[in-house]
Amino acid sequence: MPSHSLPHSSPIDDARPYPYRIQQLLTLLRIWQQRHRSRRQLAQLDSRLLADTGISAAQRQAELNKPFWR
Protein backbone atom coordinates (compact mmCIF):
# COMPACT_ATOMS: atom_id res chain seq x y z
CA MET A 1 0.00 0.00 0.00
CA PRO A 2 1.54 3.35 -1.03
CA SER A 3 2.23 5.89 1.65
CA HIS A 4 0.76 9.36 1.08
CA SER A 5 2.01 12.33 2.95
CA LEU A 6 1.34 16.00 2.78
CA PRO A 7 3.99 18.10 1.06
CA HIS A 8 6.26 20.11 3.26
CA SER A 9 4.78 23.49 4.08
CA SER A 10 6.65 26.49 2.70
CA PRO A 11 6.36 30.18 3.63
CA ILE A 12 4.28 30.69 0.48
CA ASP A 13 1.81 28.00 1.58
CA ASP A 14 1.57 29.59 5.03
CA ALA A 15 0.81 32.98 3.46
CA ARG A 16 -2.07 31.78 1.32
CA PRO A 17 -4.79 32.23 3.95
CA TYR A 18 -3.70 35.82 4.66
CA PRO A 19 -5.39 37.44 1.62
CA TYR A 20 -8.50 35.44 2.37
CA ARG A 21 -8.55 36.77 5.94
CA ILE A 22 -8.06 40.31 4.68
CA GLN A 23 -10.97 39.82 2.27
CA GLN A 24 -13.13 38.49 5.11
CA LEU A 25 -12.26 41.51 7.23
CA LEU A 26 -13.08 43.93 4.43
CA THR A 27 -16.40 42.18 3.83
CA LEU A 28 -17.22 42.38 7.53
CA LEU A 29 -16.38 46.10 7.62
CA ARG A 30 -18.66 46.70 4.62
CA ILE A 31 -21.50 44.84 6.33
CA TRP A 32 -21.05 46.90 9.49
CA GLN A 33 -20.99 50.12 7.47
CA GLN A 34 -24.17 49.13 5.63
CA ARG A 35 -25.93 48.31 8.92
CA HIS A 36 -24.92 51.68 10.34
CA ARG A 37 -26.14 53.48 7.22
CA SER A 38 -29.44 51.56 7.13
CA ARG A 39 -30.14 52.20 10.79
CA ARG A 40 -29.35 55.88 10.39
CA GLN A 41 -31.86 56.03 7.52
CA LEU A 42 -34.42 54.10 9.57
CA ALA A 43 -34.04 56.59 12.41
CA GLN A 44 -34.90 59.44 10.03
CA LEU A 45 -38.20 57.98 8.80
CA ASP A 46 -41.32 59.84 9.89
CA SER A 47 -44.32 57.92 11.22
CA ARG A 48 -46.06 57.86 7.81
CA LEU A 49 -43.05 56.38 6.03
CA LEU A 50 -42.48 53.98 8.91
CA ALA A 51 -46.08 52.76 8.56
CA ASP A 52 -45.60 52.39 4.79
CA THR A 53 -42.67 50.03 5.39
CA GLY A 54 -44.72 47.93 7.81
CA ILE A 55 -42.32 48.52 10.69
CA SER A 56 -43.73 49.48 14.07
CA ALA A 57 -42.15 52.11 16.26
CA ALA A 58 -41.18 49.38 18.72
CA GLN A 59 -39.51 47.33 15.97
CA ARG A 60 -37.64 50.41 14.80
CA GLN A 61 -36.44 51.16 18.32
CA ALA A 62 -35.31 47.57 18.80
CA GLU A 63 -33.32 47.76 15.55
CA LEU A 64 -31.81 51.11 16.45
CA ASN A 65 -30.70 49.80 19.86
CA LYS A 66 -28.61 47.05 18.25
CA PRO A 67 -24.85 47.57 18.03
CA PHE A 68 -23.48 47.79 14.48
CA TRP A 69 -21.94 44.31 14.70
CA ARG A 70 -25.33 42.64 15.22
Buried (B, 14 or more C-beta within 10 A) or exposed (E): EEEEEEEEEEEEEEEEEEEEEEEEEEEEEEEBEEBEEEBEEBEEBEEEEBEEEEBEEEEBEEBEEEEEEE
